[in-house]
Amino acid sequence: MKYDEPRGDWVSLPKPWSELRQGMRDNVAAKAGEIRTYDGGRLEKVDGLWEVIISGDHLDAEIVRNALRKPN
C-alpha cells in the first residue's frame, strides 16, 4: 500500500449496519477508507478491498465487510 495515496474518510457507525438508513450505507461505501463499528470493530480499505482489523463484540465488522464486498 502506498502511503501517499488518498485513503478516504474515517467513519464511526452509531448502530449496527443493518439498522442504518440506505443513504448512510451508500455514503459510507462511497467515501470511507476506515470504518469503526458500534461494537468496537474496525475495518480498513487495503489495496481497494475491505479488511477486518478488529472484529468487535457482535461481529458487525464482518457483516459490513460482506455488505461492501463487490459481487463476482
RATA-V520562 format. One record per helix or strand of 3 or more residues. SS is the DSSP state (H for helix, E for strand). FROM is the first residue (numbers start at 1). TO is the last residue. Records with the same first field share a line. If there is no record, write none. Layout:
SS: FROM-TO, FROM-TO
//
This chain:
E: 9-12, 32-36, 42-46, 49-54
H: 17-19, 22-31, 60-68
//
